[in-house]
């Protein structure tokens, strides 16, 4: 059983995509008749220009598409040895004070419906040259929209753009201080909003009341931890667990109290990916160059090393999370290599170099797997044990954000645009 936020889709608009990686946080859509072929000009429903930058995923609820952005350049790290072949983001120009934006677009036309702005408050963390302080994706429960930024600023809006409540964790708890900038997105669970701040000076996990923003609990996670991953809840028989992929190991905590339940895995320098869960098994690539990836049974207490079903020590993606779809695992990494593995054993079924760099996480639906590289090319694969590329579709814009699927359409966020792709008309 996959974890679900139990969102009810609006029938007239198809399945909602309320968070990064969709309704079940696993990148899978249950919709049919999804797009197969498109180009910069073909099968484009609309293209909305974006003033700001960000690598956050488009979020779709009903008739609205939401994104977050940063306007105005902040400090950034020079090009590192990691991702030497990556495309560099455009610059948005110097401003006296950079701003963050939360924007809503009409799902049918791409018209900008509202634009909520806030000034970046506090010292700006230098970020990796690939992204900025608008990397976390927003999330919605259908009533409220939660947007978090790399300074620690958090705003909760209603779906018309009106402020409900706000917090500034960078001032209230501790300054945000993590190499290359904060990347973890918020996660919702029942009446709680989870925020993971695994930063080396002092790591913590906090649960806020999603209606008021008041703290429900906060757990100190020690020092010298790093994580850019999003918390992930799995439902087991009789209880739920909150999974955290961090530099020390993988932790599971009680989502109602924050108490540590179990742990597994070896240290990893830069954990970025988030797990997926299917039929009682957790699948996870840990991150960093040529990541290890594994399958383990959650549950139990203490050291869960014995619950690891299989582990491959190298070859997984650095940034993008893996995809479980129809019994197979799909991965695309920072050297342009795409592979498919048997989820039951971890055995690689095929591997090939597709070129460029993959930062966006794969998504799937309608028997198709969508892999988007940084050059804006989407490879559409037929789901299955053999490699079968159905289409290569070039939007000719730099894309790092993972796509969203809703209402039979795909939504892409590039450096320049928010793009809605539709299926070819008969």
C-alpha positions as CSV (number, residue, x, y, z in Angstrom):
1,X,0.0,0.0,0.0
2,X,1.4,3.4,-1.0
3,X,1.2,6.3,1.4
4,X,-1.5,8.7,0.3
5,X,-2.5,12.2,1.6
6,X,-6.1,11.2,0.8
7,X,-6.7,14.2,-1.4
8,X,-9.9,14.0,-3.3
9,X,-9.4,15.1,-6.9
10,X,-11.7,17.5,-8.6
11,X,-13.5,15.5,-11.2
12,X,-13.7,18.2,-13.7
13,X,-10.0,18.8,-13.7
14,X,-8.6,15.2,-13.2
15,X,-6.3,14.1,-10.5
16,X,-4.7,16.8,-8.4
17,X,-0.9,17.0,-8.0
18,X,-0.8,18.6,-4.5
19,X,2.9,18.3,-3.7
20,X,6.3,17.4,-5.1
21,X,5.9,13.9,-6.7
22,X,2.2,14.0,-6.8
23,X,-0.8,12.7,-4.7
24,X,1.1,9.7,-3.2
25,X,4.5,11.4,-3.2
26,X,5.8,8.7,-5.5
27,X,5.7,10.3,-8.9
28,X,2.8,8.2,-10.2
29,X,-0.4,9.4,-11.9
30,X,-3.4,7.1,-12.3
31,X,-4.7,9.1,-15.3
32,X,-5.0,7.8,-18.8
33,X,-4.4,9.2,-22.3
34,X,-1.4,11.2,-21.2
35,X,0.7,13.2,-23.8
36,X,3.2,11.3,-25.8
37,X,4.7,13.8,-28.3
38,X,5.4,17.5,-28.2
39,X,7.9,20.1,-29.1
40,X,8.6,23.8,-28.4
41,X,5.5,24.6,-30.5
42,X,3.5,21.4,-30.9
43,X,0.9,20.2,-28.4
44,X,1.5,23.1,-26.1
45,X,-1.7,24.2,-24.4
46,X,0.0,27.3,-23.1
47,X,3.3,28.9,-22.0
48,X,3.4,31.5,-19.2
49,X,6.6,33.6,-18.8
50,X,8.3,33.6,-15.4
51,X,10.1,36.6,-14.0
52,X,11.8,34.7,-11.2
53,X,13.8,31.5,-10.9
54,X,13.4,28.3,-8.9
55,X,13.7,24.5,-9.1
56,X,10.4,23.9,-7.3
57,X,7.8,21.6,-8.9
58,X,4.5,23.0,-10.2
59,X,1.7,22.1,-7.8
60,X,-1.8,21.6,-9.2
61,X,-5.1,21.7,-7.4
62,X,-8.4,22.0,-9.2
63,X,-8.2,24.9,-11.7
64,X,-5.0,26.3,-10.4
65,X,-1.2,25.7,-10.8
66,X,1.1,27.0,-8.1
67,X,4.8,27.7,-8.1
68,X,7.5,29.5,-6.1
69,X,10.3,31.6,-7.3
70,X,13.2,33.9,-6.3
71,X,13.5,37.3,-8.0
72,X,16.9,39.0,-7.8
73,X,20.2,37.3,-7.6
74,X,21.8,36.3,-4.3
75,X,25.3,34.9,-3.6
76,X,26.2,31.6,-5.2
77,X,29.0,29.1,-5.1
78,X,31.4,28.9,-8.0
79,X,31.1,25.9,-10.3
80,X,32.1,22.7,-8.4
81,X,33.4,19.5,-9.8
82,X,30.0,18.0,-9.3
83,X,27.8,18.5,-12.3
84,X,30.6,19.9,-14.5
85,X,28.5,19.4,-17.6
86,X,25.4,21.0,-16.1
87,X,23.7,24.1,-17.6
88,X,23.9,27.3,-15.6
89,X,20.7,29.1,-14.6
90,X,20.0,32.5,-16.1
91,X,20.5,35.4,-13.8
92,X,17.6,37.6,-12.8
93,X,19.6,40.8,-12.0
94,X,20.7,42.6,-8.9
95,X,18.0,44.0,-6.6
96,X,18.4,46.0,-3.3
97,X,16.7,43.1,-1.7
98,X,15.8,39.8,-3.4
99,X,12.1,38.7,-3.2
100,X,10.3,35.4,-3.1
101,X,7.1,34.9,-5.0
102,X,4.3,32.4,-4.7
103,X,2.2,32.5,-7.9
104,X,-1.1,30.9,-9.1
105,X,-1.9,30.3,-12.7
106,X,-5.2,29.3,-14.4
107,X,-4.8,25.6,-15.3
108,X,-6.8,26.0,-18.5
109,X,-5.3,29.2,-20.0
110,X,-2.0,29.9,-18.1
111,X,-3.2,33.3,-17.0
112,X,-1.6,34.6,-13.9
113,X,-4.3,34.8,-11.2
114,X,-2.4,36.2,-8.3
115,X,1.2,36.9,-7.2
116,X,2.2,37.0,-3.5
117,X,5.6,38.6,-2.8
118,X,7.8,38.7,0.3
119,X,11.2,40.2,0.8
120,X,14.0,37.8,1.5
121,X,14.7,38.4,5.2
122,X,18.1,37.8,6.8
123,X,21.5,36.7,5.5
124,X,21.3,35.0,2.1
125,X,22.9,31.6,2.0
126,X,25.2,31.1,-0.9
127,X,23.6,28.5,-3.2
128,X,24.9,26.0,-5.8
129,X,25.2,27.7,-9.2
130,X,22.4,25.4,-10.4
131,X,19.6,26.8,-8.2
132,X,18.6,29.4,-5.6
133,X,16.6,29.8,-2.4
134,X,13.3,28.8,-4.1
135,X,14.2,25.2,-4.4
136,X,11.6,23.8,-2.0
137,X,8.3,22.9,-3.6
138,X,5.1,24.2,-2.1
139,X,2.3,21.8,-0.9
140,X,-1.5,22.1,-0.5
141,X,-4.3,20.4,1.4
142,X,-6.9,21.9,-0.9
143,X,-7.6,24.7,1.6
144,X,-4.2,26.2,2.3
145,X,-1.0,26.5,0.4
146,X,2.4,26.2,2.2
147,X,5.5,27.7,0.7
148,X,9.0,27.5,2.3
149,X,12.2,29.3,1.3
150,X,15.9,28.9,1.8
151,X,16.1,31.7,4.4
152,X,13.7,29.8,6.7
153,X,10.7,31.9,5.8
154,X,7.4,30.1,5.6
155,X,4.1,31.4,4.4
156,X,0.7,29.8,4.5
157,X,-1.9,31.2,2.0
158,X,-5.4,30.4,1.1
159,X,-6.0,29.4,-2.6
160,X,-6.8,33.0,-3.5
161,X,-3.4,34.2,-2.3
162,X,-4.5,35.7,1.1
163,X,-2.0,35.3,3.9
164,X,-3.2,33.0,6.8
165,X,-0.1,32.7,8.9
166,X,3.7,33.0,8.5
167,X,6.8,31.9,10.4
168,X,10.6,32.6,10.0
169,X,12.4,29.5,11.3
170,X,15.7,31.2,10.3
171,X,15.2,33.8,13.0
172,X,13.0,31.9,15.5
173,X,15.1,28.8,15.8
174,X,18.5,29.1,14.0
175,X,19.9,30.7,10.8
176,X,19.7,28.5,7.8
177,X,23.2,27.3,7.1
178,X,23.8,24.4,4.8
179,X,26.2,24.1,1.9
180,X,24.6,25.1,-1.5
181,X,21.4,26.2,0.2
182,X,18.3,24.6,1.7
183,X,16.4,22.1,-0.5
184,X,13.9,20.2,1.7
185,X,10.2,20.7,0.9
186,X,7.4,20.7,3.5
187,X,5.3,17.6,4.0
188,X,1.8,17.2,5.3
189,X,0.4,14.5,7.6
190,X,-3.1,14.8,9.1
191,X,-3.1,18.1,11.0
192,X,0.7,18.5,10.9
193,X,3.2,20.2,8.7
194,X,6.7,18.7,8.8
195,X,9.9,20.7,8.2
196,X,13.3,19.1,8.1
197,X,16.3,21.3,8.8
198,X,19.3,19.0,8.8
199,X,22.0,21.8,8.8
200,X,25.5,21.2,10.2
201,X,25.4,23.9,12.9
202,X,22.3,22.3,14.4
203,X,19.8,19.9,12.9
204,X,16.2,19.6,13.8
205,X,12.8,18.3,12.7
206,X,9.7,20.3,13.6
207,X,6.0,19.6,13.4
208,X,3.7,22.6,13.1
209,X,-0.1,22.8,13.4
210,X,-1.1,23.2,9.8
211,X,-4.0,25.5,10.6
212,X,-2.2,27.9,13.0
213,X,1.5,27.4,12.5
214,X,2.0,26.7,16.2
215,X,4.7,24.2,17.1
216,X,3.4,20.8,18.0
217,X,6.8,19.3,18.7
218,X,10.5,19.8,17.7
219,X,13.3,17.3,17.9
220,X,17.0,18.2,18.1
221,X,18.9,15.9,15.6
222,X,22.4,16.9,16.7
223,X,25.2,18.6,14.7
224,X,27.1,17.9,11.5
225,X,24.1,16.5,9.6
226,X,23.1,17.5,6.1
227,X,20.0,16.7,4.1
228,X,18.2,18.2,1.1
229,X,15.5,15.6,1.2
230,X,11.8,15.9,1.9
231,X,10.2,13.9,4.8
232,X,8.1,11.0,3.7
233,X,5.4,9.2,5.6
234,X,4.6,5.5,5.1
235,X,1.5,3.7,6.5
236,X,2.1,0.3,8.1
237,X,-0.3,-2.1,9.9
238,X,-1.3,-0.2,13.1
239,X,1.0,2.8,12.8
240,X,2.7,5.3,10.5
241,X,6.4,6.2,10.2
242,X,8.1,9.4,9.0
243,X,11.2,8.6,6.9
244,X,14.2,10.9,6.8
245,X,17.2,10.4,4.4
246,X,20.1,12.2,6.0
247,X,23.9,12.3,5.8
248,X,24.4,10.0,8.9
249,X,21.8,7.4,7.9
250,X,18.1,6.8,7.1
251,X,15.9,7.4,10.2
252,X,12.3,6.6,10.9
253,X,10.4,8.6,13.5
254,X,7.0,8.6,15.0
255,X,5.1,11.3,13.1
256,X,2.9,12.1,16.2
257,X,5.8,12.7,18.6
258,X,9.1,12.8,16.6
259,X,10.5,9.9,18.6
260,X,13.2,7.8,16.8
261,X,11.9,4.4,15.9
262,X,14.6,2.8,13.8
263,X,17.6,3.6,11.6
264,X,19.6,2.0,8.8
265,X,22.3,2.7,6.2
266,X,25.8,4.0,6.1
267,X,26.8,7.7,6.0
268,X,26.4,9.6,2.8
269,X,27.9,13.1,2.2
270,X,25.0,14.7,0.3
271,X,21.6,13.1,0.6
272,X,19.1,14.6,-1.9
273,X,16.6,12.0,-3.0
274,X,13.4,11.0,-1.2
275,X,12.1,7.4,-0.9
276,X,9.1,5.7,-2.4
277,X,7.0,3.0,-0.8
278,X,5.2,0.0,-2.3
279,X,3.6,-3.1,-0.8
280,X,5.5,-2.8,2.5
281,X,8.9,-2.1,1.0
282,X,10.8,1.2,1.0
283,X,13.0,2.0,-2.0
284,X,15.6,4.6,-1.7
285,X,18.7,6.0,-3.4
286,X,20.9,7.9,-0.9
287,X,22.3,10.6,-3.1
288,X,25.8,12.0,-3.8
289,X,27.9,10.9,-6.7
290,X,27.1,7.3,-8.0
291,X,24.6,6.8,-5.1
292,X,24.0,3.5,-3.4
293,X,20.3,2.4,-3.6
294,X,18.4,-0.2,-1.6
295,X,15.2,-1.8,-0.6
296,X,14.2,-2.3,3.0
297,X,11.3,-3.3,5.1
298,X,10.2,-0.4,7.5
299,X,8.9,-1.2,10.9
300,X,10.5,-2.6,14.0
301,X,12.8,-0.7,16.4
302,X,16.5,0.1,16.7
303,X,19.1,-0.9,14.1
304,X,17.2,-2.0,11.0
305,X,20.2,-3.2,8.9
306,X,18.9,-6.7,9.0
307,X,15.7,-5.5,7.3
308,X,17.5,-4.4,4.1
309,X,16.2,-6.7,1.4
310,X,19.0,-5.8,-1.1
311,X,21.5,-3.0,-1.7
312,X,23.5,-1.9,-4.7
313,X,26.5,0.1,-3.6
314,X,26.9,2.4,-6.6
315,X,25.3,3.7,-9.7
316,X,22.2,5.5,-8.4
317,X,21.3,9.2,-9.0
318,X,22.8,12.0,-7.0
319,X,19.9,14.4,-7.1
320,X,16.8,12.8,-8.7
321,X,14.7,10.3,-6.7
322,X,14.0,6.9,-8.2
323,X,10.7,5.8,-9.5
324,X,8.8,2.6,-8.7
325,X,6.4,1.7,-11.4
326,X,4.7,-1.6,-12.2
327,X,7.3,-3.7,-10.4
328,X,10.4,-1.9,-11.8
329,X,12.7,0.9,-10.6
330,X,13.6,3.7,-13.0
331,X,16.6,6.0,-12.4
332,X,18.3,8.8,-14.3
333,X,21.5,10.3,-13.0
334,X,23.8,13.3,-13.3
335,X,26.0,11.7,-16.0
336,X,23.0,11.2,-18.3
337,X,22.7,7.4,-17.6
338,X,19.2,5.9,-17.4
339,X,18.6,2.5,-16.0
340,X,15.8,0.1,-15.1
341,X,16.1,-2.5,-12.3
342,X,13.9,-5.3,-10.9
343,X,12.4,-4.0,-7.7
344,X,12.3,-7.4,-6.2
345,X,16.0,-8.1,-6.5
346,X,17.7,-4.8,-7.4
347,X,19.1,-6.5,-10.5
348,X,19.8,-4.1,-13.4
349,X,17.7,-5.0,-16.5
350,X,19.2,-2.4,-18.8
351,X,21.3,0.7,-18.7
352,X,22.1,3.3,-21.4
353,X,23.6,6.8,-21.7
354,X,21.0,9.3,-22.8
355,X,23.2,12.4,-22.4
356,X,23.0,15.7,-20.6
357,X,22.2,15.8,-16.9
358,X,19.1,14.6,-15.0
359,X,18.1,16.6,-12.0
360,X,14.3,16.3,-12.3
361,X,12.8,13.1,-10.8
362,X,11.0,10.7,-13.1
363,X,7.2,10.5,-13.2
364,X,4.9,7.9,-14.7
365,X,1.3,7.2,-15.7
366,X,-0.7,5.5,-18.5
367,X,2.1,3.0,-19.0
368,X,4.6,5.7,-19.8
369,X,7.7,6.8,-17.9
370,X,8.8,10.5,-18.3
371,X,12.4,11.4,-17.8
372,X,13.4,15.1,-18.2
373,X,17.0,16.3,-18.6
374,X,18.4,19.7,-17.9
375,X,18.3,20.7,-21.6
376,X,14.5,20.3,-21.5
377,X,14.3,17.0,-23.4
378,X,11.7,14.6,-22.1
379,X,12.3,10.9,-23.0
380,X,9.1,8.9,-22.9
381,X,9.7,5.2,-22.2
382,X,7.2,2.4,-22.5
383,X,7.0,0.9,-19.0
384,X,8.5,-2.6,-19.1
385,X,11.7,-4.7,-18.6
386,X,13.1,-3.8,-22.1
387,X,14.3,-0.5,-23.2
388,X,11.7,1.1,-25.5
389,X,11.9,4.9,-26.1
390,X,8.5,6.0,-27.5
391,X,9.5,9.7,-28.0
392,X,12.1,12.4,-27.4
393,X,10.4,15.8,-26.9
394,X,12.5,19.0,-26.8
395,X,11.1,22.1,-25.1
396,X,14.5,23.9,-25.7
397,X,14.5,25.4,-22.2
398,X,16.6,24.5,-19.1
399,X,14.5,22.3,-16.7
400,X,15.6,21.1,-13.3
401,X,12.2,20.9,-11.6
402,X,10.2,17.7,-11.6
403,X,7.1,17.7,-13.8
404,X,3.5,17.5,-12.6
405,X,0.6,15.5,-14.2
406,X,-3.0,16.6,-13.9
407,X,-6.1,16.5,-16.0
408,X,-4.4,14.6,-18.8
409,X,-1.7,17.3,-19.1
410,X,2.0,17.6,-18.1
411,X,3.2,20.8,-16.4
412,X,6.9,21.8,-16.8
413,X,8.7,24.6,-15.0
414,X,11.8,25.9,-16.9
415,X,14.1,28.9,-16.2
416,X,11.9,31.0,-18.4
417,X,8.4,29.5,-18.4
418,X,5.6,27.5,-16.9
419,X,4.5,25.2,-19.7
420,X,1.4,23.1,-20.1
421,X,1.6,20.1,-22.5
422,X,-1.5,18.4,-23.8
423,X,-2.0,15.2,-25.8
424,X,-2.1,15.5,-29.5
425,X,-5.6,16.3,-30.8
426,X,-7.2,13.7,-33.1
